Amino acid sequence: MTTFLEQVKIAPSGRRCALLRGAALTRPPSAPTCPAVARRPRTRVQGVDLPTASDVEHAARTLRDVVGTSPLHPSPRLSAATGLDVWLKREDLHEVRSYKGRGAYNLVAGLSPEERERGVTCASAGNHAQGVAFACSRLGVRATIFLPRTTPRQKRARIAALGGPLVEVVVDGDTYDDADQQSRELARSTGAVVVPAFDDPRTIAGQGTVGLEVLDQLAALGRTPTAVVAPVGGGGLLAGLLTVLSERAPYVDVVGVEPAGAASMAAALAAGAPVELGAVDSFVDGAAVRRVGDWTHAVVAAHRPPLLAVPEGLVCVEMLDLYQSDGIIAEPAGALASAAIREHAVAAPGSTVVCVLSGGNNDVSRYAEVVERALVHEGLRHYFLVEFPQEPGALRMFLDDVLGPDDDIVLFEYVKRSNRETGPALVGIELQRPTDYAPLLERMGASGIRVQVVEPTSPLFRMVQ
Ligand SMILES: Cc1ncc(COP(=O)(O)O)c(C=O)c1O
């Protein structure tokens, strides 16, 4: 378990009140003690004002009767597992099944009559498109939404259904970048307004309304949050939370969580500007962003919150627990925050911690991969290349002498070749307990058969996923 102190970056100004090694934050949650933050003036970056808490409050008034307040539910499972008082902000329960309607609606609602007349456009492979479709149908604004051909049919259908007759869905191009280029071309040629998924102060202000709701909902229960933990893709949600909570509740720690395979905000903070990541693991699709935004980076850099990187396998373990224990369908990005608190101590025991469960648009066909990745992460499923001697009885010997009584073969791919002495087989083995792995390796070593472990990082491993 990595301790919180090892993960966080503490601002040079010493802004953060206290971040102790998996232990106490030094002030009671109800007693804000960071006046330096509370009095922080409006931040200007390169001559541009960053959004403020008033912008978020204005967005909240705009959204109130349309987007609705998402519920805040206690999580007995995560509370028992972490020793914290854990609450889940259920953004998956919106009509668009994510928080994305907030930023999109706030932006489109703020357009001038002329801009509305010209219509809007965006590119998205998922939740943002649903948010824009929802906003445009409610506000009576035409939209052209570009989706890459890889977008599953179910998502295309949802976007079209949410948008109704005012929304044209164009499925073209192989990647998100192709769709984005087409959207920008349309904007150039027709004057349509581009609705950015995260890199716009109006989007950021809309997403920040999540933070205002959390404060109100907990206050109604006589509680104050010590930390709000949120997923980070392009950084819109994190920037919105930082904007509003740093001014209205500066005693709250806002913690950002990125997928380990796409930690683009941490890279931007380290480089001092948004940078393009070379390789990205796209599994946590909502949050697998190659480059964060300029606006979002500016806001996050102004606050330098702790950022955690969570392995994709742990996200899968948490998705399964949410599904099987809590009856919640979370998409990978939606499970990032609650996955993070399982392995990182974000606050002192007993503290009230809110995890933003940001979305629930999960395609059911993905669960096979989710189960696979979860088992690998927990050390229960392993893959090997086994060089079987091409002689009778070799396989029987492997089964009798190498496999333990509880070990299960889940994959066996072997092609017998008559002109060789050995034939390689790809073998997947599932264990009952992670501690069964070392004895299995020992028996493999003693068997005399050449066995090579297929590491999860090897290209071969991707073939079995
Ligand atoms: C469900 C979900 N969670 C988190 C994110 C990341 O959001 P942001 O770009 O605001 O950081 C997204 C982005 O699409 C998302 O769809």
The ligand as an SDF file (V2000), in Angstrom:
LIG
                    3D

 16 16  0  0  0  0  0  0  0  0999 V2000
  -17.2830    9.0450  -16.6740 C   0  0  0  0  0  0  0  0  0  0  0  0
  -16.1470   10.0010  -16.8290 C   0  0  0  0  0  0  0  0  0  0  0  0
  -15.3520   10.2240  -15.7690 N   0  0  0  0  0  0  0  0  0  0  0  0
  -14.3010   11.0550  -15.8550 C   0  0  0  0  0  0  0  0  0  0  0  0
  -13.9710   11.6900  -17.0390 C   0  0  0  0  0  0  0  0  0  0  0  0
  -12.7880   12.6140  -17.1000 C   0  0  0  0  0  0  0  0  0  0  0  0
  -13.2430   13.9100  -17.1460 O   0  0  0  0  0  0  0  0  0  0  0  0
  -12.4400   15.2620  -17.3230 P   0  0  0  0  0  0  0  0  0  0  0  0
  -12.0620   15.3570  -18.7760 O   0  0  0  0  0  0  0  0  0  0  0  0
  -13.4080   16.2880  -16.9090 O   0  0  0  0  0  0  0  0  0  0  0  0
  -11.2310   15.1940  -16.4610 O   0  0  0  0  0  0  0  0  0  0  0  0
  -14.7950   11.5100  -18.1670 C   0  0  0  0  0  0  0  0  0  0  0  0
  -14.5250   12.1750  -19.4260 C   0  0  0  0  0  0  0  0  0  0  0  0
  -15.1640   11.9780  -20.4260 O   0  0  0  0  0  0  0  0  0  0  0  0
  -15.9050   10.6410  -18.0610 C   0  0  0  0  0  0  0  0  0  0  0  0
  -16.7200   10.4100  -19.1030 O   0  0  0  0  0  0  0  0  0  0  0  0
  1  2  1  0
  2  3  1  0
  2 15  2  0
  3  4  2  0
  4  5  1  0
  5  6  1  0
  5 12  2  0
  6  7  1  0
  7  8  1  0
  8  9  2  0
  8 10  1  0
  8 11  1  0
 12 13  1  0
 12 15  1  0
 13 14  2  0
 15 16  1  0
M  END
$$$$
